[in-house]
Amino acid sequence: MIAKNRPNRRNASRRHMNMPVTKQSGDENFDCWISDISPTGVRIPRLSGDIGSVKICNLELHLVPGSISTVVAARQVWHDEDFEAFEFIDPSFAQQAILERMADNY
């Protein structure tokens, strides 16, 4: 287990939010909520039954639930029993613009 009082690794602004996200790994999908987001990554609560050892996955961000979403590849950078954090892998220009706007003033 990794200590919870780890230093902030992100070099971008971070925003607390409660937005739905689906973590997709292989045939497994886990619906959860974003705890906080930055233009470079996201932190989400871990769910029971969720596989914490998945290092690469797709995160479907539900920008407008039931209407607009975007899927971004992500790499897990840390996890503990309560949360896991992912950094986005090569988001498109449009996705990067959306992520920056969300972190600054969503």
Sequence and secondary structure as in RCSB ss.txt:
>XXXX:A:sequence
MIAKNRPNRRNASRRHMNMPVTKQSGDENFDCWISDISPTGVRIPRLSGDIGSVKICNLELHLVPGSISTVVAAR
QVWHDEDFEAFEFIDPSFAQQAILERMADNY
>XXXX:A:secstr
   SS      S  EEEEEEEEEEETTEEEEEEEEEEETTEEEEE  TT  TT  EEEEEEEEETTTEEEEEEEE
EEEE SSEEEEEE S  HHHHHHHHHHHHH 
